[in-house]
Amino acid sequence: MKTPQFYSNLDKHSKYILKCCFFVFAVNGLYAMILGSLLPLISNEYGLNNTISGALLSAHQAGNLFAGFIAGVLPIYLGRKKSIIFLCSFVVMGFSIMIITGNPVLLILGFLFTGLSRGSISNFNNTIVNEVSNSSSSALNILHSVFAIGALCSPFLIIISTKIAGDIGWKIAATVIIILAIISMILFSRMKINDVVKRKESTSYRFLKYKHFWIIAGILFFYLCVESAINGWIVKYFIDDNIMTTEYAQMLASLLWVVILAGRLTCAYLGDKISKKILLLTTSVGTVIFYLLLLSSRNITIITIAIMGLGFSMAGIYPITISTVGGTIKKYPMSMGILLMLGGIGSIIMPTMIGALADNLGIFAGMSAIVFAIVMMMIFVLINVFRNKEA
């Protein structure tokens, strides 16, 4: 396999930094996506009702949202390396709380901690990879591809753990994540990066005056609305609407991440060969087409094809969008935190909105609301393309 151009030009320290970020982001994907699988097991173990269970997921997303701010400010006072090691430790504390206690308040705190670590690592890794690779779209697509690999591994970790220890096997899975998080902290500690962040430069919010920044923020907001809603509700939609069996719905959820991985690897290959605006426009159009196809059919074969097309199309939108604003992120370190925070608001709002619509109008009405988010994302993408042409 040919070495990517952005990688072959790096020195050994920069290569280590990228490898470290890739490994840690795979771990990030593992525990971010495992929470949905862990939730019913934790609920059964501790006798939690649906309200508390929903609050746990909301706490995770809230932590992920808050991380966008704290991960941008903390390095000013502690330095980048100490900050990310400290914030990474919260995932250790979060899963430790889940293993030790069933107290609802402490569990909410534990899920909040996992979201805080997840968002902080996302902020740090996206920023560092963008910086080291000189805003390479391929590098960012690879970064998000390894996140997908981690996400793919999460159901298998649960399956293996429960086969070993039955109903309490989820605690083994949680322990594995704790060990991987500790390894991540050790890897971070050995990175040689420019650790000094100038306060004046880092706290500048001048980027908020740039129209391009807000266009990118709009794309990310609505994209994360779509991503969180589909990941959270697609299986329940298939089951509740009697479209397919539970087993086949779970298989499609796994298939979605397989094609997301394939899509990100494809975008990584094409990232330095094709214009970013063309890639972003193509993937966004594909997302619109395949989601409408999925929603309009009850035929399992068509839905399977739609899931594959949807995952492949969605895969590159996030990293390509981040790479298009790479120059701003370099100049204004706070901009990455603000972008992730704005996007995080979308990932919190949309799943709750779908739940409310599903309770009042039915699950199909809830899933139809995602069309609005996709259309809004498409509008912002078109504005971005138009502004690029003007430039």
TORDOZA-596860 format. One record per residue (C-alpha): z, x, y; residue in one letter. Coordinates in steps of 0.001 Angstrom, whole numbers, padded with zeros to 6 digits, always signed. Example, Ala and Ser with C-alpha at 12.3 -4.5 7.8 and 13.67 -1.06 7.14 Angstrom:
residues 2
+007800+012300-004500A
+007140+013670-001060S
//
This chain:
residues 391
+000000+000000+000000M
-000963+001371+003407K
+001974+002275+005667T
+002066+000012+008770P
+000916+001806+011895Q
+004095+001078+013847F
+006174+002685+011042Y
+004136+005830+010393S
+004496+006926+014030N
+008318+006881+013980L
+010763+009765+013478D
+013286+009681+010607K
+016106+008237+012726H
+013930+005362+013938S
+012759+004711+010372K
+016390+004522+009239Y
+017149+002053+012025I
+014293-000214+010918L
+015302-000008+007229K
+018884-000801+008185C
+017821-003808+010288C
+015577-005079+007492F
+018375-004882+004884F
+020948-006535+007136V
+018521-009313+008056F
+017918-010030+004359A
+021692-010428+003974V
+021632-012633+007080N
+019011-014862+005457G
+021036-015011+002252L
+024227-016357+003781Y
+022484-018465+006445A
+020575-020458+003832M
+023305-020498+001187I
+025592-022716+003271L
+023613-025862+002431G
+023979-025100-001288S
+027649-024185-000931L
+028581-027281+001054L
+028701-029848-001818P
+030613-027354-003990L
+033147-026635-001230I
+033456-030362-000489S
+034193-031127-004154N
+036627-028218-004447E
+038700-029261-001438Y
+038046-033037-001411G
+036273-033110+001954L
+034591-036281+003268N
+031085-036385+004726N
+032335-036292+008314T
+034163-033009+007758I
+031231-031640+005753S
+028886-032414+008649G
+031315-030827+011085A
+031185-027594+009051L
+027418-027321+009458L
+027678-028188+013144S
+030318-025465+013564A
+027958-022918+012013H
+025184-023869+014422Q
+027624-023850+017342A
+028703-020315+016408G
+025061-019315+016184N
+024513-020767+019662L
+027559-019090+021217F
+026494-015765+019701A
+023452-015741+021953G
+025748-015281+024928F
+028490-013063+023524I
+026054-010690+021799A
+024376-010100+025140G
+027581-009460+027109V
+029856-007616+024660L
+027691-004441+024401P
+028210-003877+028133I
+031889-003219+027445Y
+031951-001891+023861L
+028496-000387+023467G
+025819-001770+021160R
+026958-000167+017906K
+030656-001111+018133K
+029716-004617+019256S
+027445-005395+016307I
+029923-003944+013789I
+032691-006076+015292F
+030559-009229+015331L
+029312-008577+011794C
+032941-008605+010608S
+033152-012325+011424F
+031016-013212+008417V
+033573-011399+006232V
+036367-013431+007811M
+034375-016666+007577G
+033642-016505+003848F
+037165-015213+003155S
+038560-018365+004788I
+036303-020532+002595M
+037610-018833-000542I
+041272-018958+000427I
+041871-022394+001971T
+040614-025963+002073G
+042278-026758+005396N
+039556-028574+007391P
+040442-026909+010710V
+040360-023428+009175L
+037147-024219+007293L
+035494-025298+010546I
+036658-022004+012047L
+035242-020157+009036G
+031834-021790+009397F
+031963-021085+013131L
+032542-017397+012313F
+029515-017274+009984T
+027344-018734+012737G
+028717-016234+015238L
+027778-013326+012971S
+024410-014802+012108R
+023391-015266+015730G
+024740-011874+016804S
+022868-010045+014054I
+019698-011969+014889S
+020040-011000+018545N
+020733-007338+017752F
+018068-006913+015062N
+015311-008626+017027N
+016147-006519+020070T
+016394-003198+018214I
+013261-003733+016100V
+011342-004793+019208N
+012603-001667+020995E
+012008+000847+018179V
+008584-000515+017176S
+007349-000815+020769N
+007079-004628+020593S
+005014-004592+017394S
+004233-008094+016146S
+003927-006671+012610S
+007410-005147+012723A
+008963-008429+013864L
+007066-010379+011203N
+008354-007987+008525I
+011872-008424+009908L
+011616-012185+009525H
+009931-011810+006141S
+012997-010060+004747V
+015099-012909+006168F
+012956-015229+004037A
+013536-012991+001001I
+017275-013323+001522G
+016910-017086+001892A
+014911-017237-001350L
+017670-015391-003203C
+020434-017780-002094S
+019874-020576-004669P
+019639-018024-007477F
+022952-016471-006416L
+024571-019917-006614I
+022976-020701-009994I
+024076-017396-011535I
+027581-017656-010087S
+028151-021211-011317T
+026882-020266-014780K
+029452-017485-014881I
+032461-019409-013567A
+031527-023093-013458G
+032679-025177-010493D
+034492-022265-008853I
+031490-019968-009257G
+030686-020503-005578W
+033651-018242-004800K
+031888-015417-006662I
+028794-016012-004506A
+030953-015929-001373A
+032529-012659-002540T
+029099-011105-003078V
+028181-012002+000511I
+031426-010448+001787I
+030587-007192-000039I
+027025-007184+001345L
+028363-007794+004865A
+030719-004809+004550I
+027790-002645+003403I
+025858-003889+006459S
+028686-002775+008741M
+028648+000703+007171I
+024871+000949+007650L
+025175-000112+011275F
+027834+002565+011878S
+025378+005310+010863R
+022562+004263+013163M
+021653+006660+015963K
+020780+004417+018880I
+021090+004559+022635N
+024546+003024+022730D
+025117+002957+026476V
+024170-000262+028208V
+024069-000124+031974K
+026014-003022+033414R
+023757-003575+036411K
+020607-003632+034317E
+022065-005673+031471S
+023556-008430+033576T
+020416-008998+035627S
+019109-012553+035312Y
+015929-011966+037281R
+013906-012911+034204F
+015009-016528+034750L
+012578-016626+037677K
+009615-015880+035418Y
+007569-018921+034388K
+006453-017052+031279H
+010070-016759+030119F
+010585-020524+030346W
+007327-021230+028531I
+008464-018977+025668I
+011899-020626+025761A
+010186-024021+025427G
+008221-022868+022377I
+011368-021515+020713L
+013465-024580+021574F
+011071-027044+019970F
+010174-024707+017101Y
+013855-024389+016153L
+014193-028169+016470C
+011457-028422+013852V
+012710-025625+011592E
+016341-026766+011429S
+015364-030405+010908A
+012887-029684+008112I
+015200-027246+006312N
+018134-029640+006603G
+016491-032978+005857W
+013321-032552+003824I
+015003-032725+000395V
+017105-035747+001365K
+013994-037461+002766Y
+012087-037029-000498F
+015028-038332-002527I
+016226-041182-000278D
+012705-042516+000209D
+012151-042456-003583N
+009113-040231-003252I
+010092-037829-006048M
+012921-036738-008326T
+015820-034621-007109T
+014646-031703-009269E
+011132-031711-007829Y
+012479-032044-004274A
+014665-028965-004810Q
+011678-027108-006204M
+009654-027933-003101L
+012481-026632-000918A
+012242-023315-002762S
+008446-023386-002559L
+008712-023832+001217L
+010509-020485+001518W
+008041-018786-000836V
+005122-019719+001415V
+007146-018897+004542I
+007554-015395+003130L
+003831-015202+002335A
+003017-016440+005830G
+005226-013868+007519R
+003765-011032+005469L
+000267-012250+006377T
+001165-012380+010063C
+002718-008913+009762A
-000598-007622+008385Y
-002649-009370+011072L
-000154-008840+013916G
-001655-005622+015267D
-005244-006653+014514K
-005520-010098+016091I
-004476-011311+019534S
-000945-012742+019600K
-002100-015831+021485K
-004739-016584+018818I
-002198-016163+016000L
+000347-018356+017791L
-002222-021055+018538L
-003548-021057+014958T
-000119-021267+013340T
+000987-024028+015728S
-002103-026137+015036V
-001524-025667+011303G
+002078-026857+011674T
+000923-030058+013402V
-001755-030812+010800I
+000307-030152+007676F
+003426-031974+008856Y
+001388-035070+009706L
-000220-034795+006253L
+003200-034538+004607L
+004594-037530+006476L
+001553-039741+005906S
+001446-039410+002108S
+003562-040398-000865R
+001318-038611-003342N
+003253-035696-004851I
+000190-033453-005143T
-000758-033962-001495I
+002851-033475-000393I
+003053-030212-002364T
-000115-028954-000661I
+001272-030074+002702A
+004563-028216+002086I
+002649-025032+001274M
+000481-025355+004372G
+003461-026243+006551L
+005547-023268+005437G
+002609-020869+005768F
+001857-022165+009277S
+005453-022186+010531M
+006198-018718+009166A
+004882-016580+012000G
+005639-018761+015023I
+009115-017392+015752Y
+008425-013628+015449P
+005056-013884+017219I
+006677-015788+020086T
+009443-013177+020398I
+006900-010344+020402S
+004945-011935+023264T
+007971-011556+025533V
+008851-008070+024261G
+008429-006402+027655G
+010901-008781+029283T
+013435-008217+026489I
+013220-004456+027009K
+013652-004691+030769K
+016352-007390+030696Y
+018622-007114+027608P
+020325-010423+028479M
+017017-012263+028051S
+017154-012121+024244M
+020589-013723+024188G
+019491-016483+026541I
+016351-017148+024477L
+018340-017425+021241L
+020932-019609+022962M
+018307-022020+024312L
+016631-022187+020919G
+020006-022717+019267G
+020549-025869+021315I
+017433-027309+019703G
+018627-026429+016201S
+021899-028292+016837I
+020463-031395+018522I
+017562-032254+016214M
+019342-032593+012832P
+021986-034834+014430T
+019311-036942+016123M
+017494-037413+012812I
+020748-038485+011150G
+021392-041101+013834A
+017842-042464+013574L
+018057-042499+009775A
+021286-044522+009856D
+019818-047096+012247N
+016088-047226+011443L
+015709-045511+008083G
+015016-041976+006905I
+011270-042192+007596F
+011931-042988+011260A
+014241-039990+011443G
+011647-037661+009953M
+008986-039093+012267S
+011005-037823+015239A
+010059-034286+014172I
+006478-035105+015181V
+007632-035332+018800F
+009199-031854+018609A
+006043-030384+017022I
+003815-031942+019687V
+006057-030588+022464M
+005969-027141+020880M
+002172-027355+020765M
+002030-028257+024455I
+004073-025175+025386F
+001866-023000+023165V
-001248-024297+024943L
+000361-023626+028333I
+001135-020092+027172N
-002466-019527+026063V
-003788-020915+029328F
-001514-018667+031401R
-002614-015643+029368N
-006235-016452+030178K
-005364-016791+033839E
-003636-013396+033747A
//
